[in-house]
Amino acid sequence: MSVTEPALLSLTEVAQAIAQKRVSSREVTQCCLDRIAEWQPRLNAFMSIEADEALAAADAADKALSAGKSSGVLHGVPLAHKDMYYDAGKVVTCGSKIRRDWVATTTATSLQRLKDAGTVRLGALQMSEFAYGPTGHNAHYGPVHNPWVLDHVTGGSSSGSGSAVAARLTFAALGSDTGGSIRMPAHFCGVTGLKTTVGRISRAGAMPLSQSLDTVGPLARTVEDCALLLGLMAGADPEDPTCIGGELPDYAEATRQPIKGLTVGIPSAFYVDDLDPEIARVLDETRATLTVEGVRFVQVELPDQRQLTAACQLVLAVEAAAFHKRWMIERPQDYGPQVLMRLQNGLAIPAISYLEALRWRGPALAAYVAATSGVDALLAPVAPVAAPTIAESDVGNSLDAEAVIQRLTRFTRPVNYLGLPSLTVPSGFTKGGLPVGMQLIGASFDEAVLLRIGATFQRATDFHTRRPELT
Amino acid sequence: MTRPSPKDIKAIAAVAGLPVDDEVAARIATSIGPGFDGFAAVAGTLPFDLEPATFTRVQTAKVAP
């Protein structure tokens, strides 16, 4: 691809182009800033744009490269991330009014590892308030718009990440996934998103929502890009002892491995129930494509997934309320109505119910492992529908708001409860032009097999290369 | 496990230090009711000797090469 518009390259491609001096970091950064200036008024994807600082950092990166000094594999690559990753000295709003002017004093480990690889900061990306919402609405900063069809939502809570990556405003972005917050925007916006295993990437310095369920992961244009970012961020961190150490797989190499002979399961129920016909069609087409590539499909009978979604709701509600209790007492008026409503849900769950939901996690995972024995991954929809409109999903704190949210996230929450990795890949489009993504769900810490399958799928299809046009 | 009523919720929230009014209690009951219903078959069935580290043990039992 030409480097006349470098913002259209993938992360991997642009990093190589800069390293080989086929394009400068300034040219790349300016190109991204130009696109941001064009798209931001339509999308509302950025919380802050730091043009001058970004260009200065790009110039410094170019100067260093000219002197033969490279910071790492992402030297000079401009990126923006969900505005919940602490970056010392920077305002980190967490999508909230409460932290509108809060300046972080530490830097998140995941973000620091990307900085150490040489990235340049473009600004910060919009998100659902305190990462507590799956649609992309935000009572304080307005909804983020889907670049494919502007009056539709992006999904949340990594709303700006999904929108900005899809519109080619940033090459990739950090998101977080507690109940579906990476996979939902990846599905709705037509980008690749990786929800990692609980314990794979350090959560130190990432705004907490639920200590049991929170995960860090990337949204990017390709599986190859997600593999690159995972390799940079994964691994032990003394600041987060819950993060597992040990030798890491070569994720980039995994994307080049053949998939012939792998077995993928299709759940016999739950994930295939009550699907919009267009989602069902894309699921069938994805299965057909992977079959041609050599995957063997088998039907899998999973344990009752509704119990997992219920347990996830109990755990998330209580842990979120516990994190927010002080502000719920001191500043309830500063929350958006829906987020306050959802936080209040956690007040009503007795400790014994919460602890039972947590204690069941081990047996539930064991039952899942037994049911998926002999299967390398599962293929399932991310949601039963494509992106709804902003208007129809603006349920606020109405009586049925939680039910709407729970319906939308019913295919993502079991994965969070079990702590499993899941890769969302763009897999098709609706007749109305909205993207549809499918999720590949893997065994604990086996992100590599998901990347392997996803990369092969992307070599066989072009859904991930399509991009929305500004009309 | 029985889903809490709005009256129960008012009492629990007050004990938690964040009292709620009738309207909010009713909304919470509607919101979390399905969570209680969905978990009801599991609640009260877990064995006494379930090790606290079971989840981590199962999670790390089969780590990818």
HADDOCK unambig.tbl for C-alpha pairs under 7 A between the chains (distance, minus, plus):
assign (segid A and resid 249 and name CA) (segid B and resid 65 and name CA) 6.79 0.50 0.50
assign (segid A and resid 306 and name CA) (segid B and resid 38 and name CA) 6.26 0.50 0.50
assign (segid A and resid 307 and name CA) (segid B and resid 38 and name CA) 5.13 0.50 0.50
assign (segid A and resid 307 and name CA) (segid B and resid 39 and name CA) 5.31 0.50 0.50
assign (segid A and resid 310 and name CA) (segid B and resid 35 and name CA) 4.32 0.50 0.50
assign (segid A and resid 310 and name CA) (segid B and resid 36 and name CA) 6.93 0.50 0.50
assign (segid A and resid 310 and name CA) (segid B and resid 38 and name CA) 5.12 0.50 0.50
assign (segid A and resid 310 and name CA) (segid B and resid 39 and name CA) 5.61 0.50 0.50
assign (segid A and resid 311 and name CA) (segid B and resid 35 and name CA) 6.85 0.50 0.50
assign (segid A and resid 311 and name CA) (segid B and resid 39 and name CA) 6.09 0.50 0.50
assign (segid A and resid 313 and name CA) (segid B and resid 35 and name CA) 6.11 0.50 0.50
assign (segid A and resid 314 and name CA) (segid B and resid 35 and name CA) 6.36 0.50 0.50
assign (segid A and resid 329 and name CA) (segid B and resid 18 and name CA) 6.70 0.50 0.50
assign (segid A and resid 345 and name CA) (segid B and resid 28 and name CA) 5.23 0.50 0.50
assign (segid A and resid 345 and name CA) (segid B and resid 32 and name CA) 6.48 0.50 0.50
assign (segid A and resid 347 and name CA) (segid B and resid 13 and name CA) 5.37 0.50 0.50
assign (segid A and resid 347 and name CA) (segid B and resid 16 and name CA) 6.70 0.50 0.50
assign (segid A and resid 348 and name CA) (segid B and resid 9 and name CA) 5.20 0.50 0.50
assign (segid A and resid 348 and name CA) (segid B and resid 12 and name CA) 5.81 0.50 0.50
assign (segid A and resid 348 and name CA) (segid B and resid 13 and name CA) 5.93 0.50 0.50
assign (segid A and resid 356 and name CA) (segid B and resid 43 and name CA) 6.62 0.50 0.50
assign (segid A and resid 359 and name CA) (segid B and resid 52 and name CA) 6.91 0.50 0.50
assign (segid A and resid 361 and name CA) (segid B and resid 55 and name CA) 5.81 0.50 0.50
assign (segid A and resid 362 and name CA) (segid B and resid 54 and name CA) 4.78 0.50 0.50
assign (segid A and resid 362 and name CA) (segid B and resid 55 and name CA) 3.58 0.50 0.50
assign (segid A and resid 362 and name CA) (segid B and resid 58 and name CA) 6.49 0.50 0.50
assign (segid A and resid 365 and name CA) (segid B and resid 55 and name CA) 6.98 0.50 0.50
assign (segid A and resid 365 and name CA) (segid B and resid 58 and name CA) 6.92 0.50 0.50
assign (segid A and resid 366 and name CA) (segid B and resid 58 and name CA) 6.18 0.50 0.50
assign (segid A and resid 399 and name CA) (segid B and resid 27 and name CA) 5.76 0.50 0.50
assign (segid A and resid 402 and name CA) (segid B and resid 31 and name CA) 5.32 0.50 0.50
assign (segid A and resid 403 and name CA) (segid B and resid 31 and name CA) 6.68 0.50 0.50
assign (segid A and resid 444 and name CA) (segid B and resid 59 and name CA) 5.71 0.50 0.50
assign (segid A and resid 444 and name CA) (segid B and resid 63 and name CA) 6.99 0.50 0.50
assign (segid A and resid 445 and name CA) (segid B and resid 63 and name CA) 6.05 0.50 0.50
assign (segid A and resid 445 and name CA) (segid B and resid 64 and name CA) 6.33 0.50 0.50
assign (segid A and resid 446 and name CA) (segid B and resid 63 and name CA) 6.94 0.50 0.50
assign (segid A and resid 446 and name CA) (segid B and resid 64 and name CA) 5.16 0.50 0.50
